[in-house]
């Protein structure tokens, strides 16, 4: 709290950034859960390789568990997103290496978004001009 009774400028952006990160990672977990769930649903119609089936089931359980265990842990949420994504991408790229090209192209906007989020996280609080000037 500052002298006027409001939050200090340094504490306010950190709280906002934390909220943005939490909402973003939860949205990513929801998207991953729906993607993996859809993939497993299609496995009842088309045969899915055994390794993919096992990895998808483990990834779905991990994503669902992260809604409980990752409520207060940023590290848990981010590792879950990374691991669940890798379990879906790596087997496909190993079987069909040509899929690496669209993935690399998709990495460009992802890198831009990550760079913007990092820049926003390091942004200083707005500087106010001195009173009376």
Order of alpha helices (4+ residues) and beta strands (2+ residues): alpha-alpha-alpha-alpha
